[in-house]
Structure formats: C-alpha cells, structure tokens
Amino acid sequence: MTAVTKTLPSETPEISYERVRPKTYATDEKRAQALELFRHGIGYTKASRILDMSPNTLRDWHRAFIKGAFKADLADNQYRYPKAVRERAVRLRLQGYSWSEINRLTGISVSTVRKWVLAHTETGGRKTQILVERSESES
C-alpha cells in the first residue's frame, strides 16, 4: 500500500471562491429595461428588437414576467464558480482529501464538488486537463 501525501492548500496560489456572473448573461441593466418594457405592455418580439437581444431570451423572460417570477436582479444560483476553483476542488479530491475537508477548505458544498469530480472522472479527465501533483514516493 503506497502512502499518499497531501499537498497543503496553503502551498497553492490564492484563489477567490466567490461565484461570478457568467459573461454571456445579460446585465442587470438590460434585465431592468426588459422589465420596464413588459410593464408598459410591450411584447417580447418588439422588446427583443428594442434591446437588441435574442427573441428567445426575451420570450423566456416575458413568460416569467407573466407568472410574476421575473426580476431585474439575477438570482444567486445563476452565478458560477470560476474554472480555477472547480479545478482546485477536483484536484484536492484526487489528492485524497475527504469531502468534508474540501468543504472546510473551500466553502463549496459537498454535493457541488461531487458533481464536478463525477464529471471529471466520467470524461476521463480529457475534457479539461487537471494535473495532480505526484508525491515523491509515487515517482
């Protein structure tokens, strides 16, 4: 049985574990403008031309508006962790850290990290290359 040495997280560069808004998402300003247009009775097709956005996006927003669920502010669950954070969490698990240790070190929920690790192992690590440092005893 080979001993696995864990790399201390403090040896890696500082990573911000804050979720970020994806760049492809519409700004809060665009969402607020769409909300105002909907309140004035403008349909999603015309609103899409006014805002220079996809009619499909405005259609979905309009449907949510009719249900009373559309807000100008993006919901917290729509923010995403940066790629570096996801890679570090997977790397920690592959280095032998337990789920609870990863949660304590990063503040990311266990279920989220499990999804990332499962996705990484299902693709065989080929989709996004994450290298795990080998200990001297493994060389």
C-alpha positions as CSV (number, residue, x, y, z in Angstrom):
1,M,0.0,0.0,0.0
2,T,1.5,3.3,-1.0
3,A,1.2,6.3,1.2
4,V,-0.4,9.4,-0.4
5,T,1.0,12.7,0.7
6,K,-1.4,15.5,0.6
7,T,-0.3,18.9,-0.7
8,L,-1.1,21.6,1.7
9,P,-3.6,24.0,0.2
10,S,-1.6,27.0,1.5
11,E,1.2,26.0,-1.0
12,T,-1.1,26.9,-3.9
13,P,-1.8,30.5,-5.0
14,E,-4.7,32.3,-3.5
15,I,-8.0,31.7,-5.3
16,S,-11.2,33.6,-4.8
17,Y,-14.0,31.2,-4.0
18,E,-16.7,33.8,-4.9
19,R,-19.2,33.0,-7.6
20,V,-19.1,35.2,-10.6
21,R,-21.7,36.2,-13.1
22,P,-21.1,34.5,-16.5
23,K,-20.0,37.0,-19.2
24,T,-22.6,35.7,-21.6
25,Y,-25.5,36.6,-19.2
26,A,-27.4,39.9,-19.8
27,T,-26.6,42.7,-17.4
28,D,-28.9,43.8,-14.6
29,E,-29.5,47.0,-16.6
30,K,-30.8,45.0,-19.7
31,R,-33.0,42.9,-17.4
32,A,-34.4,46.1,-15.8
33,Q,-35.1,47.6,-19.2
34,A,-36.9,44.5,-20.3
35,L,-38.9,44.5,-17.1
36,E,-39.9,48.1,-17.7
37,L,-40.9,47.3,-21.3
38,F,-43.1,44.4,-20.2
39,R,-44.8,46.6,-17.6
40,H,-45.7,49.0,-20.4
41,G,-47.3,46.2,-22.3
42,I,-44.6,45.7,-25.0
43,G,-44.3,42.1,-26.1
44,Y,-41.2,40.1,-26.2
45,T,-40.7,40.3,-30.0
46,K,-40.7,44.1,-30.0
47,A,-38.7,44.2,-26.8
48,S,-36.0,42.0,-28.4
49,R,-35.7,44.5,-31.2
50,I,-35.5,47.4,-28.9
51,L,-32.9,45.8,-26.6
52,D,-31.0,44.1,-29.5
53,M,-31.3,40.7,-27.8
54,S,-32.4,37.3,-28.8
55,P,-36.2,36.9,-29.0
56,N,-35.9,33.5,-27.4
57,T,-34.3,35.1,-24.3
58,L,-37.0,37.8,-24.1
59,R,-39.7,35.2,-24.6
60,D,-38.5,33.3,-21.6
61,W,-38.2,36.5,-19.6
62,H,-41.7,37.5,-20.7
63,R,-43.2,34.2,-19.6
64,A,-41.5,34.6,-16.2
65,F,-42.9,38.1,-16.0
66,I,-46.4,36.9,-16.7
67,K,-46.0,34.4,-13.8
68,G,-44.6,37.1,-11.6
69,A,-41.2,35.4,-11.3
70,F,-39.0,37.8,-13.4
71,K,-36.8,40.1,-11.6
72,A,-34.1,42.6,-12.8
73,D,-31.5,41.1,-10.4
74,L,-30.0,37.8,-11.4
75,A,-30.7,35.0,-8.9
76,D,-27.8,33.9,-6.7
77,N,-28.0,30.4,-8.1
78,Q,-27.2,31.7,-11.6
79,Y,-23.7,32.8,-10.6
80,R,-20.9,30.3,-11.3
81,Y,-17.6,29.3,-9.7
82,P,-14.6,30.1,-11.9
83,K,-12.8,27.3,-13.7
84,A,-9.8,27.6,-11.4
85,V,-12.0,27.0,-8.3
86,R,-13.6,23.9,-9.9
87,E,-10.2,22.5,-10.9
88,R,-8.7,23.1,-7.5
89,A,-11.7,21.3,-5.8
90,V,-11.3,18.3,-8.1
91,R,-7.5,18.3,-7.6
92,L,-8.0,18.2,-3.8
93,R,-10.3,15.2,-4.1
94,L,-7.9,13.4,-6.4
95,Q,-5.1,14.1,-3.9
96,G,-7.1,12.2,-1.2
97,Y,-8.9,14.9,0.7
98,S,-12.3,13.9,2.1
99,W,-15.5,15.7,1.1
100,S,-15.8,17.4,4.4
101,E,-12.1,18.6,4.2
102,I,-12.7,20.1,0.8
103,N,-15.9,21.8,2.1
104,R,-14.0,23.2,5.1
105,L,-11.1,24.4,2.9
106,T,-13.1,25.9,0.1
107,G,-16.6,26.6,1.5
108,I,-18.1,24.8,-1.5
109,S,-20.9,22.4,-0.8
110,V,-20.1,18.7,-0.9
111,S,-22.8,18.0,-3.5
112,T,-21.3,20.6,-5.9
113,V,-17.8,19.2,-5.6
114,R,-19.1,15.7,-6.1
115,K,-20.8,16.7,-9.3
116,W,-17.5,18.3,-10.5
117,V,-15.5,15.2,-9.6
118,L,-18.0,12.9,-11.3
119,A,-18.0,14.9,-14.4
120,H,-14.2,14.9,-14.4
121,T,-13.9,11.1,-13.9
122,E,-16.7,10.3,-16.5
123,T,-14.7,12.2,-19.2
124,G,-11.5,10.5,-18.0
125,G,-10.0,13.9,-17.3
126,R,-9.8,14.6,-21.0
127,K,-12.4,17.3,-21.3
128,T,-10.5,19.7,-19.1
129,Q,-7.0,18.6,-18.2
130,I,-6.4,18.7,-14.4
131,L,-3.0,17.5,-13.4
132,V,-2.5,16.1,-9.9
133,E,1.0,16.5,-8.5
134,R,2.7,13.2,-7.8
135,S,4.4,12.7,-4.4
136,E,8.0,11.6,-4.3
137,S,7.0,8.1,-3.2
138,E,4.9,7.6,-6.3
139,S,7.8,8.5,-8.7
